[in-house]
Amino acid sequence: MSASAPSAPPATPSPLLRLRDETFDPANPAAYNLYLLASPTRLRLTAIEVARQKFVALEDYSLPVGGVPALAAQHDFLGVRGWNVVRLAVTGRAFTLLPAPLFRPGDEAAALRLHHTPTSTETVRHTTHPGLDLVNVFAADLALATWFAATHGITGRLLHHTSALLAGVVQQRGAAPPRRLYLNPGQQELTLVVLGQRLEYCNVFPCSTAEDVVYYTILVMQELGLDPDQDEVTVWGELTPDSAVFSLLRTYVRNARFGTRPGHVQYGYRLNDVFEYRYFDLFSLHFV
C-alpha cells in the first residue's frame, strides 16, 4: 500500500489590498500596534510601529467561510500573539451612545435592547469615550469575540467602529471646531456624525445606492438645521472622486469635500497608493 500524500498547507489568502513597508517585521510583534476593522464580509487591518508612530502595513481582505478566525489560520501574522496593543472594531447598526453619567457597568444589554435585541450568537460590550463623556454600547459576533480574546488576551480591545470614527474626528479638529456633518460610507451602510462643541448626532443607516446616501445626508442636515448650500460636509470611505455616490452628493450638497487621514502620526510611503480619505476609521483606531 502506498503512503498517503501529506495534506497541503492552507492556501494563502488573496488580498484586495496589501501594502507593507520594507521595515515592517511581524516576527517582532511587540514593536507594533495592530488594528483590525471587521464587517460581515471584509477585514481591513493596519499596523503602526510604536517607536516611530508610523503606519507600516495596510491590508484588506474578503472574508472566507468561517470569518476572521478562518482568515487568521491562513494569514502570516493575523493570529500571532505578542503585539503591543490590538484593537478590533466591528461594523453594524447594533450600537447606542449613552451619556457616561447615566451608564452603569452591567446594564449593557438593557441599554442596547432599546435599539437592538441581541441574539444568542452575539455578545454585548461597551467602550468609554472620556473626551466626549460618552459610552458606546454595542453587539458583536460571539464567535469573533471569543477568538479575539483567546488569541490576543489582555492586549486586545473590542469596540464598535463608530468609536474609532468619533475618536478620529475629535483628534483632527481644531480648538474651536465648526459644527459639521461627517459621512463615512461603508459596505451597505452609511455612518453619519454631526459634531460641533459636542456630539449632536451619530447613526448608521442601511445604504445600497447613491440615492440612499444622498437621502439620508439631506434628511439629517434638515433635522439638524444644516444648510446643503452653505455648510461643509466631510466625506471619508470607499469612494472615488468620480464615483456615482460622490457625484450625486455634490449635486445636492455644494460643499461636500473629501477628508484626510488622521494627523500626528506618520504613514509609510507605500500607503500613498490609496486615497487619503480611505480607511479613516481604521487608522483612527489609534486614538481610541
ABEGO torsion letter per residue (X at the ends): XBBBBBBBBBBBBBBABBBBBAABBAABAAABBBBBBBBAABBBBBBBBAAAGBBABBBBBBBBBGEAAAAAAABAAAABBGBABBBBBBBEABBBBBBAAABBBGAAAAAAAAABBBBAABBBBBBBBAAAGBBBBBBBBAAAAAAAAAAAEAABBBBBAAAAAAAAAAAABBABBBBBBBBBBBBGBBBBBBBBABBABBBBBBBABAAAAAAAAAAAAAAAGBBAAABBBBBBEBBBAABAAAAAAAAABAABBBBBBBBGBBBBAAAAABBAABGAAAAAAAAX
